[in-house]
Amino acid sequence: MFTGIIEELGVVSSLKQEFDNIHITIKSGLTNELKIDQSIAHNGVCLTIVNINNDEYTVTAIRETLDKTNLKFLKVNDKVNLERAMKLGDRLDGHLVQGHVDQTAVCTYIEEVNGSWMFTFKYDASLNNITIEKGSITLNGTSLTVVNSKTDSFSVAIIPYTYNHTNFNSFKIGTTVNLEFDVLGKYVAKLLSLNLLNK
């Protein structure tokens, strides 16, 4: 379980394909605090550490993960949002995040607004995921508040700290991002769809 509060930007130092899987090696200042078998979120995707070497560690993304996330687009030197799993008893500064990406979205608009940034994203609404105005959304692992919620798009406002300490500062029109919708919203949507089917 995560909170959507990014701890650090890691840098992809190596990508190695093995059958359908990709072994992703990340250089990070967090590495000396990590251990093998530990879970860590990469752009919001929970992955298990399989190897540690000095200031680098390796995780493996399987085909299912690659198909549903933007990890398949990673290149060497790309920056990745990192968050370790939350500790029981810690403050929950973001919202409850599972590290299970629901789908991707594409950045369609970026506007600088008096020292902050507004980013707009479009996603495939046929997968039945929803946002609500002022609700929570996890975008590349970052806990954010939805504004301008629509059926297949939404916007988020990014403060300078978040812009400078996450990979938002590398986004362009057309950038693909990972989305994890609010877990409560997913249950409500599922219950409503089941209720409609049973009528």
N, C-alpha and C positions, 0 to 999 in steps of 0.2 A: 504494500500500500504506500502511496506517495501523496504529496500535498500540492504539487505543481509549482513549487518554489525552486527555481533553478539554482544550483549551487555553483556551477562552474561551466565554462565552455571547454570541452575537450577538442582535440584536433586529430582527425583521422590520419594515421601514419602508414597504414597498410590495409589492403583489401585482398583476401585470398579466396578464390572460388574452389569449392570441393563438392563435386556432384551438384545438387541443387542449392547447397548452403553457401553462405559467405561468412568467412571469419574476418571480423572487423577489429583491427588493433587501434587503440586510442591512446594518445599521449595526454596525460592529465596530472595536475598537481594533487589530485585526490588519490592517486594510485598507491602511495605508501600507506594509506589508511584502509585499503581494500583487501579482500581475501577471496580465494577461489571458492566458487559456489554461491557467492553473494549476488543479490539482484541489484541492478542499477538501471535507471531509466535513461534511454538515449533518444532524444527528440520525442520523449513520451512513451517509448517502447521499452517494456521491462525485459531485460536480457540478463543471462547468467554469465558471470566471469569464469572463463575456462583456463586462463593462463595469465600470469603476471611476470613481467621482466623489467626490472629497474623502474622507470617512470611510465611504463606502458603496460596496458592490459588488453586482453583479447576476449571478445564475446562472439557468439555464433548466431546468425540470423538464418532460420530455416525458410523454405519456400513459402509456407503460409504467411509468415511475417513479411517477407519481401513483397508478396503479392498485395498485401493490404496496407503497406506503409511506404513512406518516402525513402526508406533505407536503401532501396534498390538503386537510387540515384546518387548515392554517396560517391565522392571522389577523394583521393588522397589530398590532404590539407584542408578539407571541409571542416567547418566548426560544428560541433554537436552539443546541444543542451544536455547537461548531466544533472541527475538528482539521485541520491541514495535513498533507500527505503526509509520511511519515517520511523522514529522510535516511539514506543508507547510512553505516554506522559509528556511528550513534547507539545508545544503550542501548534495548533493547526492553522498556519498562516494563510494557506490557499484554500483548497477544498479537497474532499476525498477523491483521490485519483488512483485507478487500478493499474495503470501502465499497460492497458489493453486497448490498442488503437482500433476505433470503429471503422474509420475510412479516411480518405485523404480529401483535401480541398485545394483549390488553386487561388492564388492571390490575384485579384482583379483590379485593385485600386489602392494607391498609397498617397496619402496627403499629409504634409507637415502642417501642424496647426499650432502656431504660437508656442513652440518649444516642446510639443508632443507630436505624436504621429497617429493617424487613423489608417488602419489596414482593413480592407474588405476582402472576403473570401467567398467563393461559390463552391457548392458541393452537390453531389448526386442525391436529390431528395427521395428517389425511388427506394432507397435503403431504409426509409422510415425513421431516420434520426431527426430530432428536432432541437431547435434552440428556442429560448424565450427571452424577452426583453429583460435585461439586468440579471439573467441567469448565468450560471458558470459554464465555461467551456475550457477544455485543455487543448492548447495549440502548440505542437512540437514540445509537449511536456510542460508548457507554461500555463498556470492557472490564470484565467482572464475573465472579465465580465463582458457579456454580450450587449452590443448596442445595435439598433436598426435590424432587429431579427425579422427575417423573411423566410418563406418556405424553403428556399434553396440557397440562401446567403445570409451573411451577418457581417458586422464590423466589430473591431476591438480598438480601444484607445490605448496607446503605449506611452508610458512615461519615459523620460530620459534614462533613468536607472535601468529599467527593463530593456530598453533599446540598446544600451551599451553593454549589458551583461548577459545577453542571450544572442541567438543567431538571427533575431529580427533585423539586425543592422545589415544583414546580407540579402534580405528578401528583395525581390524585384517582381514586377508584373509577370505572372506565369509561374512563379515559384510554387512547387507542390509542398504542402505541409500535412502533418499528421493531426487528426482530430480524435479526441476522446470526449464524447458527450457526457453530460452529467448523469451519473448512475441513477438518481431518483427519476429524472426525466425519461430514461430508457425503460424503467419499470412501468411508469405511468403509460407511456406509449404502447408498451406490450400489452398491458391489461386492457387498455381501450380497444386495441385491435382484436383481442380475444373476445371481448364483450360484443363487439360488432359482428364477429363471425358466428357467435352463438345465438344471435337474434334471428 
